[in-house]
Amino acid sequence: MTNPRLAITATCKENPQCLFKGEDVFMDIKITNTQKVSVEFPFDYIQKTGPTIRLIDTRTKKETYLRKNLADFDLKERFTLIKPGESIILEWVISPYELQQFGLEHVDVIAEITVMASIRTQGETVEFRDTAMLRIVSY
């Protein structure tokens, strides 16, 4: 198998409508193995660096990428096994400052959340990339 498939989805934790109330927005990014074989994923590394997040203001169409964190490069070699049909949850947060940086009082942004990693399956290492979207709006 040369193209294993994981799928990601994102939700706002304890806030299904992703309403922004001037506080941190906590997210659960679910990574699911949709294949019939197990996949090894560098979860510890991605948990430290975070996903790639692009914020797009829906009114002005301005966009910005949120800064990723630095992580020990050796964590890329520490894999978490995801069995077929199983999922792991990557927890992440977007701060009020990051959401309000477009300078508007009312927040209405699309968060494009991308997870990229070198994953292993059936003895092969391949590149994985998938994206999920969330709309975050002021309360």
C-alpha positions as CSV (number, residue, x, y, z in Angstrom):
1,M,0.0,0.0,0.0
2,T,1.6,3.3,-1.1
3,N,-1.1,5.7,-0.3
4,P,-2.6,5.1,3.2
5,R,-5.5,7.3,4.1
6,L,-6.2,8.9,7.3
7,A,-9.0,11.4,7.6
8,I,-9.2,14.4,9.9
9,T,-12.2,16.3,11.3
10,A,-12.2,19.2,13.6
11,T,-14.7,20.4,16.2
12,C,-14.8,23.1,18.9
13,K,-14.5,21.4,22.3
14,E,-17.7,21.8,24.3
15,N,-18.8,24.4,21.8
16,P,-20.4,22.7,18.8
17,Q,-21.3,26.0,17.1
18,C,-17.8,27.4,17.5
19,L,-19.0,30.6,19.1
20,F,-16.2,33.0,20.0
21,K,-16.9,34.6,23.4
22,G,-13.6,36.6,23.7
23,E,-11.8,33.5,25.2
24,D,-9.6,30.7,23.9
25,V,-11.3,28.4,21.4
26,F,-10.4,24.8,22.2
27,M,-10.5,22.3,19.4
28,D,-10.4,18.6,19.0
29,I,-8.8,17.4,15.8
30,K,-9.7,13.8,15.2
31,I,-7.4,11.7,13.1
32,T,-9.1,8.5,11.9
33,N,-7.6,5.5,10.2
34,T,-10.0,4.7,7.3
35,Q,-8.0,1.8,5.9
36,K,-7.9,-1.9,6.6
37,V,-4.3,-1.8,7.9
38,S,-2.7,-0.1,10.9
39,V,-0.9,3.2,10.5
40,E,1.9,4.6,12.6
41,F,1.5,8.3,13.2
42,P,4.1,10.7,14.9
43,F,1.5,11.9,17.4
44,D,3.9,13.3,20.0
45,Y,5.6,15.5,17.4
46,I,2.4,16.8,15.9
47,Q,1.0,17.4,19.4
48,K,4.0,19.6,20.2
49,T,4.2,21.5,16.8
50,G,0.5,21.7,16.3
51,P,-1.3,21.6,13.0
52,T,-0.9,24.2,10.2
53,I,-3.8,26.7,10.7
54,R,-4.8,29.4,8.2
55,L,-7.4,31.9,9.4
56,I,-9.5,33.6,6.7
57,D,-11.7,36.5,7.6
58,T,-15.0,35.8,5.8
59,R,-15.8,39.5,5.2
60,T,-12.5,41.0,4.1
61,K,-10.9,37.8,2.8
62,K,-7.7,38.6,4.5
63,E,-5.8,35.6,5.8
64,T,-3.0,34.7,8.1
65,Y,-1.2,31.6,9.2
66,L,-0.8,30.9,12.9
67,R,2.7,30.2,14.1
68,K,3.6,26.6,14.8
69,N,5.6,25.5,17.8
70,L,9.1,24.1,17.8
71,A,9.5,20.5,18.8
72,D,12.3,18.0,19.4
73,F,13.0,16.5,15.9
74,D,13.5,13.1,17.5
75,L,9.8,13.0,18.3
76,K,9.2,12.5,14.5
77,E,10.5,8.9,15.1
78,R,8.1,8.2,18.0
79,F,5.0,6.7,16.5
80,T,1.5,6.0,17.8
81,L,-0.3,3.0,16.3
82,I,-3.7,3.7,14.9
83,K,-5.6,0.5,14.1
84,P,-8.2,0.3,11.3
85,G,-11.3,2.3,12.2
86,E,-9.7,3.8,15.3
87,S,-9.0,7.5,16.0
88,I,-6.7,9.7,18.0
89,I,-7.5,13.2,19.2
90,L,-5.1,16.1,18.8
91,E,-6.1,18.9,21.2
92,W,-5.3,22.5,20.1
93,V,-6.3,26.0,21.0
94,I,-6.7,29.3,19.2
95,S,-6.2,32.4,21.3
96,P,-8.5,35.5,21.3
97,Y,-5.5,37.5,20.0
98,E,-5.1,35.2,17.0
99,L,-8.8,35.5,16.2
100,Q,-9.1,39.3,16.7
101,Q,-6.0,40.2,14.7
102,F,-8.1,41.2,11.7
103,G,-9.0,44.3,13.7
104,L,-12.7,43.8,13.6
105,E,-15.0,43.8,16.6
106,H,-17.1,40.9,15.4
107,V,-15.1,37.7,14.6
108,D,-16.2,35.6,11.6
109,V,-13.3,33.5,10.4
110,I,-12.7,30.2,8.7
111,A,-10.0,28.1,10.3
112,E,-8.4,25.8,7.8
113,I,-6.7,23.1,9.8
114,T,-4.1,21.0,8.0
115,V,-2.2,18.0,9.5
116,M,0.9,16.9,7.6
117,A,3.2,14.1,8.7
118,S,5.4,11.2,7.5
119,I,3.5,8.1,8.5
120,R,4.3,4.4,8.3
121,T,2.2,1.5,7.2
122,Q,3.2,-2.0,6.1
123,G,6.9,-1.1,6.3
124,E,6.7,1.9,4.1
125,T,7.0,5.6,5.0
126,V,4.7,7.9,3.1
127,E,3.6,11.6,3.3
128,F,0.1,12.3,4.7
129,R,-1.8,15.5,4.4
130,D,-5.5,16.3,5.1
131,T,-7.4,19.4,5.9
132,A,-10.6,20.2,8.0
133,M,-12.4,23.5,8.2
134,L,-14.2,25.3,11.1
135,R,-16.1,28.5,11.1
136,I,-15.7,30.5,14.3
137,V,-18.0,33.4,14.8
138,S,-18.6,35.9,17.7
139,Y,-21.3,35.1,20.2
